[in-house]
Amino acid sequence: MKTVIDEVRKLLDRMPKETTFENIEYHVYMRQRVQLSRRLTL
């Protein structure tokens, strides 16, 4: 099972080096929303 840290590292690895902190926050937030939505629709 992947940990949250593993998931964040994977996300960061796909982002460009000049990514802002706000951009990282947005992507983490959106990932949380998608996961929550998937759980609620099952």
Distance bins in CASP14 RR format, pairs under 12 A and 6 or more apart:
PFRMAT RR
TARGET T0000
AUTHOR 0000-0000-0000
RMODE 2
METHOD distances of the structure
MODEL  1
1 7 0 0 0 0 0 1 0 0 0 0 0
2 8 0 0 0 0 0 1 0 0 0 0 0
2 9 0 0 0 0 1 0 0 0 0 0 0
2 10 0 0 0 0 1 0 0 0 0 0 0
2 11 0 0 0 0 0 1 0 0 0 0 0
3 9 0 0 0 0 1 0 0 0 0 0 0
3 10 0 0 0 0 0 1 0 0 0 0 0
4 10 0 0 0 0 0 1 0 0 0 0 0
4 11 0 0 0 0 0 1 0 0 0 0 0
4 28 0 0 0 0 1 0 0 0 0 0 0
4 31 0 0 0 0 0 1 0 0 0 0 0
4 32 0 0 0 0 0 1 0 0 0 0 0
4 35 0 0 0 0 0 1 0 0 0 0 0
5 11 0 0 0 0 0 1 0 0 0 0 0
5 12 0 0 0 0 0 1 0 0 0 0 0
5 28 0 0 0 0 0 1 0 0 0 0 0
6 12 0 0 0 0 0 1 0 0 0 0 0
6 13 0 0 0 0 0 1 0 0 0 0 0
7 13 0 0 0 0 0 1 0 0 0 0 0
7 14 0 0 0 0 0 1 0 0 0 0 0
7 27 0 0 0 0 0 1 0 0 0 0 0
7 28 0 0 0 0 1 0 0 0 0 0 0
7 31 1 0 0 1 0 0 0 0 0 0 0
7 32 0 0 0 0 0 1 0 0 0 0 0
7 35 0 0 0 0 1 0 0 0 0 0 0
8 14 0 0 0 0 0 1 0 0 0 0 0
8 15 0 0 0 0 0 1 0 0 0 0 0
8 24 0 0 0 0 1 0 0 0 0 0 0
8 25 0 0 0 0 0 1 0 0 0 0 0
8 27 0 0 0 0 1 0 0 0 0 0 0
8 28 1 0 0 1 0 0 0 0 0 0 0
8 31 0 0 0 0 1 0 0 0 0 0 0
8 32 0 0 0 0 0 1 0 0 0 0 0
9 15 0 0 0 0 0 1 0 0 0 0 0
9 24 0 0 0 0 0 1 0 0 0 0 0
9 28 0 0 0 0 0 1 0 0 0 0 0
10 27 0 0 0 0 0 1 0 0 0 0 0
10 28 0 0 0 0 0 1 0 0 0 0 0
10 31 0 0 0 0 0 1 0 0 0 0 0
11 19 0 0 0 0 1 0 0 0 0 0 0
11 23 0 0 0 0 0 1 0 0 0 0 0
11 24 1 0 0 1 0 0 0 0 0 0 0
11 25 0 0 0 0 0 1 0 0 0 0 0
11 26 0 0 0 0 0 1 0 0 0 0 0
11 27 1 0 1 0 0 0 0 0 0 0 0
11 28 1 0 0 1 0 0 0 0 0 0 0
11 29 0 0 0 0 0 1 0 0 0 0 0
11 30 0 0 0 0 0 1 0 0 0 0 0
11 31 1 0 0 1 0 0 0 0 0 0 0
11 32 0 0 0 0 0 1 0 0 0 0 0
12 19 1 0 0 1 0 0 0 0 0 0 0
12 21 0 0 0 0 0 1 0 0 0 0 0
12 23 0 0 0 0 0 1 0 0 0 0 0
12 24 1 0 0 1 0 0 0 0 0 0 0
12 27 0 0 0 0 1 0 0 0 0 0 0
12 28 0 0 0 0 1 0 0 0 0 0 0
12 31 0 0 0 0 0 1 0 0 0 0 0
13 19 0 0 0 0 0 1 0 0 0 0 0
13 24 0 0 0 0 0 1 0 0 0 0 0
14 23 0 0 0 0 0 1 0 0 0 0 0
14 24 0 0 0 0 0 1 0 0 0 0 0
14 27 0 0 0 0 1 0 0 0 0 0 0
14 31 0 0 0 0 0 1 0 0 0 0 0
15 21 0 0 0 0 0 1 0 0 0 0 0
15 23 1 0 0 1 0 0 0 0 0 0 0
15 24 1 0 0 1 0 0 0 0 0 0 0
15 25 0 0 0 0 0 1 0 0 0 0 0
15 26 0 0 0 0 0 1 0 0 0 0 0
15 27 1 0 0 1 0 0 0 0 0 0 0
15 28 0 0 0 0 0 1 0 0 0 0 0
16 23 0 0 0 0 1 0 0 0 0 0 0
16 24 0 0 0 0 0 1 0 0 0 0 0
16 27 0 0 0 0 0 1 0 0 0 0 0
17 23 0 0 0 0 0 1 0 0 0 0 0
18 24 0 0 0 0 0 1 0 0 0 0 0
19 25 0 0 0 0 0 1 0 0 0 0 0
19 26 0 0 0 0 0 1 0 0 0 0 0
19 27 0 0 0 0 1 0 0 0 0 0 0
19 28 0 0 0 0 0 1 0 0 0 0 0
20 26 0 0 0 0 1 0 0 0 0 0 0
20 27 0 0 0 0 0 1 0 0 0 0 0
21 27 0 0 0 0 0 1 0 0 0 0 0
21 28 0 0 0 0 0 1 0 0 0 0 0
22 28 0 0 0 0 0 1 0 0 0 0 0
22 29 0 0 0 0 0 1 0 0 0 0 0
23 29 0 0 0 0 0 1 0 0 0 0 0
23 30 0 0 0 0 0 1 0 0 0 0 0
24 30 0 0 0 0 0 1 0 0 0 0 0
24 31 0 0 0 0 0 1 0 0 0 0 0
25 31 0 0 0 0 0 1 0 0 0 0 0
25 32 0 0 0 0 0 1 0 0 0 0 0
26 32 0 0 0 0 0 1 0 0 0 0 0
26 33 0 0 0 0 0 1 0 0 0 0 0
27 33 0 0 0 0 0 1 0 0 0 0 0
27 34 0 0 0 0 0 1 0 0 0 0 0
28 34 0 0 0 0 0 1 0 0 0 0 0
28 35 0 0 0 0 0 1 0 0 0 0 0
29 35 0 0 0 0 0 1 0 0 0 0 0
29 36 0 0 0 0 0 1 0 0 0 0 0
30 36 0 0 0 0 0 1 0 0 0 0 0
30 37 0 0 0 0 0 1 0 0 0 0 0
31 37 0 0 0 0 0 1 0 0 0 0 0
31 38 0 0 0 0 0 1 0 0 0 0 0
32 38 0 0 0 0 0 1 0 0 0 0 0
32 39 0 0 0 0 0 1 0 0 0 0 0
33 39 0 0 0 0 0 1 0 0 0 0 0
33 40 0 0 0 0 0 1 0 0 0 0 0
34 40 0 0 0 0 0 1 0 0 0 0 0
34 41 0 0 0 0 0 1 0 0 0 0 0
35 41 0 0 0 0 0 1 0 0 0 0 0
35 42 0 0 0 0 0 1 0 0 0 0 0
36 42 0 0 0 0 0 1 0 0 0 0 0
END
